[in-house]
Amino acid sequence: MIAFMLSSALSFGQTKSNEARLQLVRNATLVIDYAGKKILVDPMFSKKGAIDSWAGIAKNPTVELKMPVKDIIKNIDLVVVTHTHEDHFDKPASSALSKSIELIMPPTDKDFFIKEGFINATVLQDQKVWNGITITRVDGQHGTGAVLKQMGETSGFIFQAKNQPTIYLVGDTVLTDNVLNTIKKFNPDYIIVNSGGAMIRSFGLIPIILDEDQTMTLIGESGKAKVIAVHMDALDHCFTTRSILKNKAEVLQITEDKLIIPQDGEIIKL
């Protein structure tokens, strides 16, 4: 595995690669080159401070994008959305993307994308093959207790293709038996985890996505997979930072060969 920063994010935005690689755009927004296709995940394109605070600390997102939106969406073949909370699909993303782009979504978001005018949005209930890529939906659990009812349903996705690494995009979820069983079932090469430890303070200090402790537990159950941790340092209600996660890993002697914590704009060859 080689992780590196390109000198120009523009060049990545304009080209496709037959090699599997991933770019963290910001927060949970990713561009994945996979089986010759370019897949955009959970686009959040809002400018810094354009969205109200979710924790009473700062307006969101708390950092700017590292590249122009036009370069992020150039040559995109497919958009995959885990759920339609504003930090995973926002108004600027809806405006920037072609309404004819192919898009895969969970069943609960069907009405949302109809309303937004996307004419090639497909509900994925379980599994489908798209251009030689098998995409499997996995249920997530966006918190526990009372906050779970507030947060609604979320999904993760498995990507599989011939001569490509198997990728498990976990999505917005806490650590559950379903997540661990999915790892055992699919034996992925890479697991992308949203590790920001987000919390809604009005419901108490209960994480609604993985925090540093849950991420470490997942790593212990990850088998051969390399874990790529994202969804940090971009939103005011995410209390697990890259620094906190890295320090926790160091204490447990988990190295960069096992846990990758990319910076915004960084590209990882898979």
N, C-alpha and C positions, 0 to 999 in steps of 0.2 A: 504494500500500500504506500502510495506517495501522496502527501498532501502539500499543496503549494499555492501561493498567490500568483495569479497572472499579472503581468505588468499592465495589461489593459483588459478590463472586464468587457469592453466593447467587442473584442475579437471573439470572446466566448459567446456573447449574445447573438452574433451573426452567423456562427458556423455550427454544423452538426458533427457529431463524432460517432464512429462505429464502436469506440471504446466506451465502456460504462463509466460515467463520472457524474458527480453531483456538485452543484454550486449552492451554497447557502446565500440567499439574497438578503434576508433579514427575518428575524423571528422564526416563523414556521414556513416561510415562503422559500421554496426550493425549485431549482431547475435540474432535472435529471436527464442525462443522455443515456438511453437504454435501448438496445437492439436496433440502433439506427434511427430512433425517434427521440424527439425532445419533448419532455413532459414537464409542465408547470404545475406545482403543488401549492395549494392554499395561498393564492395571491393577495397580499395586502400592500397596496401601493400608496397609502396616505402619506402626506408630508408630515414631518415632525410636528407634533403638537396639534394635529388637526382633529383629534378625537378626544372627548372628555376623559378625565381621569377615572380609573376604575378602583383606585385605592386611596384617593385623596392626597396623592404625592406629587404627581405631574401629569400633564396631558400626554396623550398617546398618539403615535408611537414616540418614544423618548429619543430616538436617533433617526437621522435621515437615511434614505437609500444610498447605496454606494455607486449606483449606476442609473442612467435614465430608464424610465419605464419602457420606452420604445425599444431599447436594446434588450431588456429582459424578455419581452414578448415576441421578439423577432424570430421567425422560423419555428415557433411553437406548434407542435402537432396535436397535443392533447392537454387539457386542463383537468386535474384531479382535485376535488374539494372534499375534505374530511367532514366539514360542517360549515355553516354559514354565520358563525359569530364574526364580528367585525374584524377581529385580528386574524381571520383566515380567509375571508372574502369580503372586501369592502367596496364602497361606491366607486372609488377611482379604478379599481380592478374591473368592475362591471362596465365602466365607461371605456376603458382602454382596450379591452378584449373585443375581437370581432364577435358579433352575435351568432355567426355561423361556425365558430370554433367547436371542435368536438370536446365534450365535457362529460366527465363521469362524476356522479354524486350519489350520496346515500338516499334511500327512499324518502326520508323525512324532509328533504330539501327540494322535492319535485315542484311544489307550488311556487317556491321562491324563484327558481330559475325560469319557470314559465312567465312569471310576472316581470322578470328582468329581460325577457325577450330572447333568450338563448334557444335557437331552433334545433341545435344538434346536441342537446343535453340529455344524457341517458342515465336512468336510474340503475344502479347496480345493487341487486338484492343479495346475490351470493357470489357468482363468478362469471367472467366472460373472457373470451379471447379477442384481443384487439391487435390487429397487425402483427400477429405472431407472439404477442405478449399476453400471458395469462394473468389476469388481475382478479384477485380474490378480496372481497370485503370482510373485515373483521369488526365485530361490535366493540366499542369502547365504553368506558364508564367515567363520565366527566365529573367525578367527585363522589362523595358518600353522604348519606343522610339527607337532610332537608335541602342542601345546596344542589344535590343531583337533580331534583325536580325542576329547579330554577335553570340549570344549565342545559337540560335537554339531551338528546341523543347525539352521539358522535361515532365516527368510524375510523378504522385504520385500513391499510391495504397491503396485500402481498403482490409483488411483481416477480414473475418467472418467465424466462425465455431461454431458448437453446443457446448454449455457449455464453450465457450471461449469469452473473451472480444473482442469487435470490435475495430480494430486498424486502424487509418487513418495515413498513412505515406505520408506526404505532399510533400516531395521532394524539389528540387530547384525551387522555385517560389517566386514571390512577392505576397502580399496579394491581392486577386482578388475576385470578386463576385462569381466566380466558386468555389473557396476554401470555402467561407462562405456558399454557397448553398449546397456544399457537406457535410459540418458539419451538417447542418439542415436536410438533407435527410437521412444520415446514423446514426446520433446521436451516434457517437463513444464513447467508454469508455476511449480511449487514443488517443491523437493526437501527432505524432512525427513531430516536426518542425525543419527545417534548419534555424537557427536564427543568423547566423554569419554576416549578413549585408555586404556580399561581394560586392565589387565594382571594376569595370574596369576603372582605372583613365583616360585612353585615351578617354573615353566616358563621362567624368564628374563624379561628386560624386553622382551617382544614384545607389541605391542598386539593385542587381540582385537576391537576396534572401531576406527573411525577416530580418529586423534589430530589435533592441529592441523596437522601437515604434510600428512597425507592429505586432510584437509578442504580445505586450500588447493588441492591438486591437483585435487580434485573440482570446486571452484569454477571452476577454469580450463577445465574440460571441460563446464560446466553449461549452456552455450548461453544461452537467454533466461531460464532459471529463476532465481528467487530461492531462496536456500538458507537453511533454518531449522535451526539447530543446537541439539540438545537432548542429554539423557543426560549432564549435567554437574552438579557441585557437590551430589551427593546420595548418593554411594557411595564407600567408602574406597579402592576399587581403581581409581577413575577419576582419572588423573593429569593430564588436560587439563581445566583449569578454564575458566569463562567469561572470566576475566581473561586467561589465557594465550592463548585463542583470539582474543579481541579485539585483544590486542597484536600477535599475529602478523598479523592482517588489516591493522592500521594500518601495519605495516612494509611490507606489500605493496600498500598504498593500495587496499585493498578496503573499500568504504564500506557503510553500513547499507542502501543501496539494493539491495545484492547479497547481503549476509550479515546475517541477523537472528538475534540471540542472546536469546531471551526469558527473562525471569525466571519463577520459579514463580508460577503464577496469572495470568500475562499472557495477554491475548487479542490475536490478530492477525487483522485482517480481510484476507481473501484476494481 
